[in-house]
Amino acid sequence: MTGGAGLAGALEHRDVVLAVGAGGVGKTTTAAAIGLAAALRGRRVCVVTVDPARRLADALGGTVLGDEPRRVGPDSRGELWAMMLDPKSTFDAVVSDHAGSPEQAAEILANPFYQRLSTSLPGVHEYMATETLHRLSVDDRFDLVVVDTPPSRHVLDLVDAPDRLTRFLDNRMYRTLVRPAGGVARLAAAPARALSRRLAAVVGGQIVDDAIGFFEAFQGMEEGFVERARAVRALLAADTTLVLAVATPKRDTVATGLEITGALAERGIRTSAAVANMTTFDPWPEIAEWGEQLSVTPELSLRLDGLRDRHVRADAERAVLEPLFDAVAATIQIHRRATELGDHAALAALGGAILEGTDRYDVGDGER
C-alpha cells in the first residue's frame, strides 16, 4: 500500500503536477515541497496556487508572491519560481494577447461590462487558472509546473472551465447579440433588438448597452479563446500531467479524494498518485519480535504498550486510506504533525521524502 519508488521517476516525464484534495490536508505544502525538491534535482519549476489565501507564500517562508512568477527558494541545481493567481490581471493579459490590435484591447478593457465580468463572473477564477496553467506550460523558463488547486470540488470547476467557455461562446444568446454587429446575418438584427429590449427591462438599458458594446469589441477573438480552451483541456488529460491526490487518514478527506479522482476519471483525467499526510509513525512491525526481550522493566513495558497502541492506530488509519490508495498507482505516507511548513530545509526534506518514496518521514515536535 505504500509506494517505495516515490514520484521521482514519474516526474522525469511530466510537465505538470496537479495537487488535488479536500481543504486542510496539506495540498499547498505538498505542492511547494515537490516544487522545491524537483528544483534541487535540476528541474526549472514554477509553483502556482489557485487558492487566494497566502498559504503558498507561507509555505515558502513568507516570500512575497504576485501574479507573475518570481524566483524563490535556496540556490539549487535547478530553479524554483512561484506565483499566486490574480484572475483580473490574468483576464486583462488574455484579452491583450488575443486582441487583433492595441486599440481593440483598450476598448475591451475600458468597457464597464467587461470590468464587471472580469471580477464577478461565476467561474472566472477557475478559467483564469487554466489560462495561467497554459501560459506557464509554454513558457521556456520552466520545464515543470506544479499547481496547488482549490479545495474539494472546486478543482472540478477548474477542469471544466475550458469546456464552459467553449459552450458560452457557442451560446444562442451570445450569437444573437453579436452577429448583427458584424453584419454576418442581417436577419438576426430583429431578434437581437427584441432580445435587447427584454434584457433591458430586467437589468437596465445601460448594462445591456455595455454588454453589446463588449460583445462587439470582442468579435474576432472567439477562435483564439476556444483554441486555448481546447489546448488546456488536452493538457489536463495528457500523459505529461501527473494528478496527485492529497489526503489525511480521515474518512471525510479520503471520501473527498475518491470523489475527485472518480469525477476526474469520468473526464478522461487519471489520478496517478496519492500522498497521505499526518499518518501515525508505526515502528512496531520492526520491533515486535524483540518485545519480550525488551519488556525487562516496568518503564519499558509501558513504552511497548504505547507502541502497540500506536500500531493499532496506524492499522486503523491504513484501513481508512486503503480505498484511495487502491485507486492510484503510487502512494506515499508522510508522518508529520502539521500541514504547514515555513522552513526551506524542512520543505526540501518533505519533498525529498515524497519524490524518493520514504514512508517514515517525520517533521514536527512531540507525538501525535
C-alpha positions as CSV (number, residue, x, y, z in Angstrom):
1,M,0.0,0.0,0.0
2,T,2.9,2.4,0.5
3,G,5.0,3.3,-2.5
4,G,8.7,2.6,-2.3
5,A,9.7,4.3,-5.5
6,G,8.2,7.7,-4.8
7,L,7.5,10.2,-7.6
8,A,11.0,10.9,-8.7
9,G,10.8,8.5,-11.7
10,A,7.3,9.6,-12.7
11,L,8.3,13.3,-12.6
12,E,11.1,12.8,-15.1
13,H,8.5,12.5,-17.9
14,R,5.9,15.0,-16.5
15,D,5.5,18.7,-17.4
16,V,2.6,19.4,-15.0
17,V,1.6,18.3,-11.5
18,L,-1.9,19.0,-10.1
19,A,-2.3,18.6,-6.3
20,V,-6.0,17.9,-5.6
21,G,-7.9,17.1,-2.5
22,A,-10.0,18.4,0.4
23,G,-9.2,21.7,2.2
24,G,-6.8,21.5,5.1
25,V,-5.0,18.3,4.0
26,G,-1.7,19.9,3.1
27,K,-2.0,20.4,-0.7
28,T,-0.2,23.7,-0.7
29,T,2.7,22.4,1.4
30,T,2.9,19.3,-0.7
31,A,3.0,21.3,-3.9
32,A,5.7,23.6,-2.6
33,A,7.7,20.7,-1.3
34,I,7.5,18.8,-4.6
35,G,8.5,22.0,-6.4
36,L,11.5,22.7,-4.2
37,A,12.7,19.1,-4.3
38,A,12.4,19.0,-8.1
39,A,14.4,22.2,-8.3
40,L,17.1,20.8,-6.1
41,R,17.3,17.9,-8.5
42,G,17.8,20.2,-11.5
43,R,14.3,21.0,-12.8
44,R,13.1,24.5,-13.6
45,V,9.9,24.6,-11.7
46,C,7.1,27.1,-11.2
47,V,4.6,26.5,-8.4
48,V,1.3,28.3,-8.8
49,T,-1.5,28.5,-6.3
50,V,-5.1,29.0,-7.3
51,D,-6.2,29.5,-3.7
52,P,-6.3,33.2,-2.9
53,A,-5.0,32.6,0.6
54,R,-1.3,33.2,1.4
55,R,-0.6,29.5,2.2
56,L,1.9,29.1,-0.7
57,A,3.8,32.2,0.4
58,D,3.8,31.0,4.0
59,A,5.0,27.5,2.9
60,L,7.9,29.2,1.1
61,G,9.0,31.0,4.3
62,G,6.9,34.1,3.9
63,T,8.0,35.0,0.4
64,V,6.0,37.9,-1.2
65,L,4.3,36.5,-4.2
66,G,2.4,38.2,-7.0
67,D,0.6,37.4,-10.3
68,E,3.9,36.9,-12.2
69,P,6.4,34.1,-11.5
70,R,9.1,35.1,-9.0
71,R,12.3,33.3,-8.3
72,V,12.3,31.9,-4.8
73,G,13.9,29.3,-2.6
74,P,17.6,28.5,-1.9
75,D,20.3,28.0,-4.5
76,S,19.9,24.7,-6.3
77,R,20.9,22.8,-9.5
78,G,17.6,23.9,-11.0
79,E,15.3,26.9,-10.4
80,L,12.2,27.4,-8.2
81,W,9.7,30.0,-9.1
82,A,6.3,30.7,-7.5
83,M,3.2,32.9,-8.1
84,M,-0.3,33.4,-6.9
85,L,-3.3,33.6,-9.3
86,D,-4.8,37.1,-9.9
87,P,-7.9,36.5,-12.1
88,K,-8.4,40.1,-13.0
89,S,-4.8,40.8,-14.2
90,T,-4.8,37.4,-16.0
91,F,-8.1,38.2,-17.8
92,D,-6.6,41.5,-18.9
93,A,-3.5,39.8,-20.2
94,V,-5.5,37.2,-22.1
95,V,-7.6,40.0,-23.8
96,S,-4.4,41.8,-24.8
97,D,-2.9,38.6,-26.1
98,H,-6.0,37.7,-28.2
99,A,-7.0,41.2,-29.4
100,G,-6.3,42.0,-33.0
101,S,-4.8,45.4,-32.2
102,P,-3.9,47.5,-29.2
103,E,-7.0,49.6,-29.9
104,Q,-9.3,46.6,-29.7
105,A,-7.7,45.5,-26.4
106,A,-8.0,49.1,-25.0
107,E,-11.7,49.2,-26.0
108,I,-12.5,45.9,-24.3
109,L,-10.5,46.7,-21.1
110,A,-12.3,50.1,-20.7
111,N,-15.7,48.6,-21.2
112,P,-17.8,48.7,-18.0
113,F,-19.4,45.4,-18.7
114,Y,-16.0,43.7,-19.1
115,Q,-14.8,45.3,-15.9
116,R,-17.7,43.7,-14.0
117,L,-17.4,40.5,-16.0
118,S,-13.7,40.1,-15.2
119,T,-14.2,40.3,-11.4
120,S,-17.6,38.8,-10.7
121,L,-18.4,36.3,-13.5
122,P,-19.1,32.9,-11.9
123,G,-16.2,30.6,-12.9
124,V,-13.8,33.3,-14.0
125,H,-11.4,32.4,-11.2
126,E,-11.2,28.8,-12.4
127,Y,-11.0,29.8,-16.1
128,M,-8.2,32.2,-15.5
129,A,-6.4,29.5,-13.5
130,T,-6.4,27.3,-16.7
131,E,-5.2,30.2,-18.7
132,T,-2.3,30.7,-16.3
133,L,-1.5,27.0,-16.5
134,H,-1.4,27.2,-20.3
135,R,0.8,30.2,-20.2
136,L,3.2,28.6,-17.8
137,S,3.2,25.3,-19.7
138,V,4.5,27.0,-22.8
139,D,7.0,29.3,-21.0
140,D,10.5,28.3,-21.9
141,R,11.7,29.3,-18.4
142,F,10.0,26.3,-16.9
143,D,10.1,22.5,-17.6
144,L,7.7,21.7,-14.7
145,V,4.6,23.5,-13.5
146,V,3.1,22.5,-10.1
147,V,-0.4,23.6,-9.4
148,D,-1.9,23.9,-5.9
149,T,-5.6,23.6,-6.8
150,P,-8.6,25.0,-4.9
151,P,-10.2,22.7,-2.2
152,S,-12.6,19.9,-2.9
153,R,-15.0,20.0,-5.8
154,H,-13.8,23.5,-6.9
155,V,-11.0,21.7,-8.7
156,L,-13.7,20.2,-11.0
157,D,-14.8,23.8,-11.8
158,L,-11.2,24.4,-12.8
159,V,-11.1,21.3,-15.0
160,D,-14.4,22.1,-16.6
161,A,-13.7,25.8,-17.2
162,P,-12.3,25.4,-20.8
163,D,-15.4,23.5,-21.8
164,R,-17.7,26.0,-20.2
165,L,-16.1,28.9,-22.1
166,T,-16.5,27.0,-25.4
167,R,-20.2,26.4,-24.6
168,F,-20.6,30.1,-23.7
169,L,-19.1,31.3,-27.0
170,D,-21.5,28.9,-28.8
171,N,-24.5,30.1,-26.8
172,R,-27.5,31.1,-28.8
173,M,-28.0,34.4,-26.9
174,Y,-24.3,35.3,-27.4
175,R,-24.6,34.7,-31.1
176,T,-27.8,36.6,-31.4
177,L,-26.3,39.7,-29.8
178,V,-23.0,39.5,-31.7
179,R,-23.9,38.5,-35.2
180,P,-25.7,41.7,-36.3
181,A,-22.8,43.8,-35.2
182,G,-20.6,42.0,-37.7
183,G,-23.1,42.1,-40.5
184,V,-22.8,38.3,-40.8
185,A,-26.6,37.8,-40.8
186,R,-28.8,40.8,-41.2
187,L,-31.9,38.7,-40.5
188,A,-30.6,38.3,-36.9
189,A,-30.8,42.0,-36.3
190,A,-34.6,41.9,-35.4
191,P,-34.2,39.0,-32.9
192,A,-31.3,40.8,-31.4
193,R,-33.3,44.0,-30.9
194,A,-36.1,42.1,-29.3
195,L,-33.8,40.3,-27.0
196,S,-32.1,43.5,-26.1
197,R,-35.4,45.1,-25.1
198,R,-36.3,42.2,-22.9
199,L,-32.9,42.2,-21.2
200,A,-33.1,46.0,-20.7
201,A,-36.4,45.7,-18.9
202,V,-34.8,43.3,-16.4
203,V,-31.3,44.5,-15.8
204,G,-31.4,48.1,-17.2
205,G,-30.6,49.6,-20.5
206,Q,-27.1,50.8,-19.7
207,I,-25.9,47.4,-18.7
208,V,-27.3,45.9,-21.9
209,D,-25.6,48.6,-24.0
210,D,-22.3,48.0,-22.2
211,A,-22.7,44.2,-22.8
212,I,-23.5,44.7,-26.5
213,G,-20.5,47.1,-26.8
214,F,-18.3,44.4,-25.1
215,F,-19.5,41.7,-27.5
216,E,-19.0,43.9,-30.5
217,A,-15.4,44.7,-29.4
218,F,-14.8,41.0,-28.6
219,Q,-15.7,39.9,-32.1
220,G,-12.9,38.1,-33.9
221,M,-11.3,36.9,-30.6
222,E,-13.6,33.9,-30.1
223,E,-11.5,31.5,-32.1
224,G,-8.3,32.3,-30.1
225,F,-10.1,31.7,-26.8
226,V,-11.6,28.4,-28.0
227,E,-8.3,27.2,-29.2
228,R,-6.6,28.0,-25.9
229,A,-9.5,26.2,-24.0
230,R,-9.1,23.1,-26.1
231,A,-5.3,23.2,-25.6
232,V,-5.7,23.4,-21.8
233,R,-8.3,20.6,-21.8
234,A,-5.8,18.4,-23.8
235,L,-3.0,19.3,-21.4
236,L,-5.0,18.3,-18.3
237,A,-5.6,14.8,-19.8
238,A,-2.2,14.3,-21.3
239,D,0.3,11.7,-20.1
240,T,2.7,14.5,-19.3
241,T,0.4,15.7,-16.5
242,L,0.5,14.0,-13.1
243,V,-2.5,14.3,-10.8
244,L,-1.7,13.8,-7.2
245,A,-4.4,13.2,-4.6
246,V,-3.6,14.6,-1.1
247,A,-5.4,13.3,1.9
248,T,-5.1,12.7,5.7
249,P,-6.2,9.5,7.4
250,K,-9.7,10.7,8.0
251,R,-12.8,9.3,6.3
252,D,-14.1,12.7,5.1
253,T,-10.8,13.7,3.3
254,V,-10.5,10.2,1.8
255,A,-14.1,10.3,0.6
256,T,-13.5,13.7,-1.0
257,G,-10.3,12.4,-2.6
258,L,-12.2,9.4,-4.1
259,E,-15.0,11.7,-5.2
260,I,-12.5,14.0,-7.0
261,T,-10.5,11.2,-8.6
262,G,-13.7,9.5,-9.8
263,A,-15.0,12.7,-11.3
264,L,-11.7,13.4,-13.0
265,A,-11.6,9.8,-14.4
266,E,-15.1,10.5,-15.9
267,R,-13.4,13.4,-17.7
268,G,-10.6,11.3,-19.0
269,I,-8.1,12.5,-16.4
270,R,-6.3,9.8,-14.4
271,T,-5.1,10.3,-10.8
272,S,-1.6,8.8,-10.8
273,A,-0.5,9.0,-7.2
274,A,-1.6,9.8,-3.6
275,V,0.1,11.4,-0.6
276,A,-1.3,10.7,2.8
277,N,-0.3,13.4,5.3
278,M,-0.2,13.3,9.1
279,T,-0.3,9.5,9.3
280,T,0.9,7.8,12.5
281,F,4.5,6.6,12.5
282,D,4.4,2.8,13.3
283,P,7.7,1.1,14.2
284,W,6.0,-1.9,15.8
285,P,6.5,-4.3,12.8
286,E,10.3,-4.0,13.2
287,I,10.4,-4.3,17.0
288,A,7.6,-6.7,17.7
289,E,9.9,-9.8,17.7
290,W,12.1,-8.1,20.3
291,G,9.1,-7.3,22.5
292,E,9.6,-10.0,25.1
293,Q,13.3,-9.3,25.5
294,L,12.7,-5.5,25.8
295,S,10.0,-5.9,28.5
296,V,12.6,-6.2,31.2
297,T,11.4,-3.2,33.3
298,P,8.0,-1.7,34.1
299,E,9.1,1.5,32.2
300,L,10.0,-0.4,29.1
301,S,6.8,-2.4,29.3
302,L,4.8,0.8,29.4
303,R,6.6,2.2,26.4
304,L,6.0,-1.0,24.5
305,D,2.3,-0.8,25.4
306,G,2.3,2.7,23.9
307,L,3.9,1.4,20.7
308,R,1.3,-1.3,20.5
309,D,-1.4,1.3,20.8
310,R,0.3,3.3,18.1
311,H,0.4,0.2,15.9
312,V,-3.4,-0.3,16.4
313,R,-4.0,3.4,15.4
314,A,-1.8,3.1,12.4
315,D,-3.6,0.0,11.3
316,A,-6.9,1.8,11.6
317,E,-5.6,4.7,9.5
318,R,-4.4,2.3,6.8
319,A,-7.8,0.8,6.6
320,V,-9.3,4.3,6.1
321,L,-6.7,5.2,3.5
322,E,-6.8,1.9,1.6
323,P,-9.7,2.8,-0.8
324,L,-7.8,5.9,-2.0
325,F,-4.5,4.1,-2.2
326,D,-6.1,1.3,-4.2
327,A,-7.4,3.8,-6.7
328,V,-3.9,5.1,-7.7
329,A,-0.7,3.6,-8.9
330,A,1.8,5.1,-6.4
331,T,1.3,6.0,-2.7
332,I,3.4,7.8,-0.1
333,Q,2.7,8.2,3.6
334,I,4.0,11.2,5.3
335,H,4.3,11.1,9.1
336,R,4.1,14.6,10.5
337,R,2.1,16.7,12.9
338,A,1.3,19.7,10.8
339,T,0.1,20.5,7.3
340,E,2.2,23.7,7.0
341,L,5.9,24.2,7.0
342,G,7.7,27.6,6.7
343,D,11.3,26.4,6.6
344,H,13.1,25.7,3.3
345,A,15.2,22.8,4.9
346,A,12.1,21.1,6.2
347,L,10.2,21.7,3.0
348,A,13.1,20.2,1.0
349,A,13.2,17.2,3.3
350,L,9.4,16.7,2.9
351,G,9.7,17.0,-0.9
352,G,12.6,14.5,-0.9
353,A,10.5,12.0,1.0
354,I,7.7,12.3,-1.5
355,L,10.0,12.0,-4.5
356,E,12.0,9.2,-3.1
357,G,9.1,7.3,-1.5
358,T,10.4,7.4,2.1
359,D,7.4,6.2,4.1
360,R,8.9,7.1,7.5
361,Y,9.4,10.8,7.1
362,D,8.6,12.8,10.2
363,V,8.5,16.6,10.8
364,G,7.3,18.3,14.0
365,D,7.9,18.2,17.7
366,G,6.1,15.9,20.0
367,E,3.9,13.0,19.2
368,R,0.5,12.8,17.5
